[in-house]
Structure formats: structure tokens, C-alpha cells
């Protein structure tokens, strides 16, 4: 039996993909005071989160835990930089909690 993707998870993942695109646009206006590693970190974390979102779109269990690790590490890095954002936590947290809710339906 093929497991279907819940509509809520689909909507949240699409919003996450849009967020990945917007993060890359925001790099254009990145301030030099944030350091030279900031653009590299954002680019690599965007690629990682896009892979995790792709895994969630095809309902893979590994993607739940990989995205959870991304969520924690990303928030810690932004806290250390003094750029913590509640909006990023809310969307990523909603994606993680929703994927945990549907964890048993995943392969």
C-alpha cells in the first residue's frame, strides 16, 4: 500500500522550499559585519534543508530526524550570531512537529 502525503505536510514543505529560495535572495544584502562565513553557512544550510524537505515530501523517516537536527543547529548558530528569528523557528518547528505526527506513515 502506498502511503500518501498529508496536505498539511505538503503545504508546510512548499513553504519551506519558498523559505530556502528567499534565504538565497537575502544573501545579496548580507552585511560584511556578519563575517565571511555567514554566506557560506546560509548556502550550505539551505542545501541541507532543501534535501530534508525533499525527503519529507517523499515521506522518508530519515528526513524527520535530519530536519530536526537542522532545526536545532540552525537556531543555536543564529543565537550565537545574535540574529535569532522567531519566524524561522515557527516555520521549521511546524514542519518538524507535523512530520513527527505523521512519522508512522513514512517509509
Secondary structure, 3 states (H helix, E strand, C coil): CCCCCCHHHHHHHHHHHHHHHHHHHHHHHCCHHHCCHHHHHHHHHHHHHHHHHHHHHCCCHHHHHHHHHHHHHHHHHHHHHCCCCHHHHHHHHHHHHHHHHCHHHCC
